[in-house]
């Protein structure tokens, strides 16, 4: 799992890129609520839905706002 950025109105959701253990070539983007960090293993209830990607401007704004806290 690789952390991409934070999303949500208050940055409470983390967008991550997930690799599947059984198929290393398959990757999808998911939104995760709660504490996660790079390298964590997630259990997905279903693996077909993919999150929309963050817009670059929004991603930069969230990164700046989290550093200021």
N, C-alpha and C positions, 0 to 999 in steps of 0.2 A: 504494500500500500504506500502511495506517495501523496503527501498533502499538496493540494493545488492552491487553495485559498479559502477565505471565509466569506460566507454569504448570509443572507437573512437581514431583516431590518436592523438588528442590533449585533450582527456578526455571531449569532449563536449557533450557526450551522457551518460545518467544515466540508468543503468539497475535496474529494480524494479520487485518485486514479487507482483502481483495484485490479490486481492480477489474480487469475484463478490458479489454485494449487494444482488442479488436474490438467489444465491446459495453459501452459505458460505463455502461449502466443496470444491469448485472449485477454483484453483489458477493457474496462468500462469506467465511466465517471459516475460517482454516487455522492449524494449529500448525506452527511452523518451528523446526528445531533448528539452532543456529549463529548467528553474528552477523548481525543485520539492523537496518536503521534505516528511518525513514519516507522514502518516495520510492523505495526500491529496487524493481527489477523482478525478479520471480520467474518461473522456468520450472516450471510444474506438470506432473507426469507424467499426472495425470488431474484433471479439473475438476468432477466430480460430487459427490465426498465433501466434507462440511462438518464442521468441528470443533464440538463442543458448546461453548456459551458458558461463560465463567468465572462462578462465583458471585461476587457483589459482596464478601462478607466475605473470601473467599480472595484476591480481587484486591487489596483494601486491605492485607491482612496481608503479601502478597508485596511490595507497593510500599514498605511501612515497612521490611521486612527488607532490601531492596536498598539503601535509603538509609543504613542503619546500618553497612554494610561499609566 
